[in-house]
Structures are given as C-alpha cells and as structure tokens.
C-alpha cells in the first residue's frame, strides 16, 4: 500500500494498468486498493501542481502565521476549520513554535491578502496576532520541481 501511495503522490494520472505493472499486481487489485484508500479517507482527492507564475503571473501567495487562544472544548480544531472554510485559503496546518497555525492564501494582489487578514482572520475572536509572509518564488511544491528550468545566463562568466 505504501508503494501505491508513493506512486500516486508522484503522478496521480498514472493508469491502473501502469500501476499494476510497477507493483506486480493486477489492474483489478490496484483499482480495489485505490477504492479502499478513497473510501477510508486516506486519499482525500487529486490535484494538479501548477506553476502559478506561468498560469497567472499576477497572483500572490502568502503564508500567514496565526497565534490563537485554543478553545476550551475543541482546542485548535474549531479555529482551524473556520479558517479552512474561506475560499482563498489553500491550506491550514497546526504548527509548533511561536505561532500555532500556518495558513497558505492565494489572492489576485497584495490588497486581497491584506483584506483577508484584516477582515477575516483578525475578526476571529481567538486570533491573537498574525505575521504575513509573501511568497516571492516557488522552487518545489508537493515534491515537484517548479522552478529551475530556466537558466539565468547573466551571472555566467566564460574564460
């Protein structure tokens, strides 16, 4: 099962026939295993990893550190689920360190991100403080190299 998940994480579009060959199983066995992983919630979905600079060069991504006061009954879960419910939020993770939650947000411009922080995050009672970091360039995302195919020859010196 571990090898199957590893293969799917690397390429979710790989066919069951290809997976069967790579894993030494039948297509039916692979299909059944994938169905089981989807049914039990191990596989939550499939998505494309997109080079945002090529797709939408004007988009802005930010990582927002959020310090919160945990709720008495639900701890961090209720707050994290509230934040995760916003459309512009790509991911929400509970973290160790100085901040409790890290939020990845996409917007059309810096103003969109600013408004998200001031009008959505800051209005949640449990939020104590935030620190916003804007992504300048993505080199690797979900194990896939994004940047690096262009060679900047300005710095190259030939003898």
C-alpha positions, -999 to 999 in steps of 0.1 A, spaced: 0 0 0 29 24 8 44 20 -27 10 26 -43 5 58 -24 41 69 -32 34 63 -69 1 82 -68 16 111 -49 43 114 -76 18 111 -105 -20 109 -98 -27 105 -135 -8 72 -138 -32 45 -151 -42 14 -131 -25 -7 -158 8 11 -153 4 9 -115 -3 -29 -118 29 -34 -138 50 -13 -114 36 -30 -83 34 -66 -97 -4 -68 -92 -35 -70 -114 -54 -39 -125 -83 -51 -105 -62 -54 -74 -49 -19 -79 -84 -5 -86 -97 -22 -54 -68 -9 -33 -73 27 -46 -111 25 -40 -104 13 -4 -79 42 2 -105 67 -11 -133 51 9 -114 51 42 -103 87 37 -66 80 32 -68 95 -3 -87 128 1 -85 139 -36 -63 145 -66 -50 178 -78 -27 193 -104 5 211 -93 6 243 -113 34 268 -119 14 299 -108 40 322 -125 31 307 -158 -6 302 -152 -13 336 -135 18 357 -131 -1 384 -112 -14 361 -85 0 365 -50 6 337 -24 12 344 12 20 322 43 3 337 73 14 327 108 -15 329 132 -13 329 170 -45 319 187 -61 311 220 -72 275 219 -109 269 227 -118 251 259 -138 223 242 -122 220 208 -86 232 212 -73 244 178 -97 224 157 -127 248 156 -105 278 147 -86 259 121 -118 247 105 -132 282 104 -101 294 86 -101 265 63 -136 274 52 -126 305 34 -123 302 -4 -89 319 -7 -73 295 18 -52 268 2 -40 250 33 -42 253 71 -17 235 94 -12 233 132 24 241 139 49 240 167 69 271 175 60 308 181 28 306 161 0 280 163 -14 278 128 1 285 93 -23 294 66 -15 295 28 -36 320 10 -39 330 -27 -51 363 -40 -51 385 -71 -29 411 -54 -14 422 -21 -45 441 -13 -66 409 -14 -43 392 11 -43 423 33 -81 424 33 -82 387 41 -60 392 71 -78 423 84 -114 414 75 -114 376 80 -86 364 103 -84 394 126 -122 392 132 -120 357 147 -121 362 185 -95 336 192 -69 352 169 -42 370 190 -18 380 162 -7 373 127 25 376 107 22 376 69 50 364 46 46 368 8 60 341 -14 85 356 -38 92 324 -58 83 287 -56 111 262 -63 94 230 -53 57 222 -44 44 189 -31 77 171 -42 76 185 -77 102 209 -90 85 241 -102 114 264 -109 148 257 -123 141 250 -160 152 285 -170 189 292 -169 198 328 -160 230 333 -180 236 369 -167 257 355 -139 277 331 -161 313 342 -169 332 325 -196 370 324 -197 
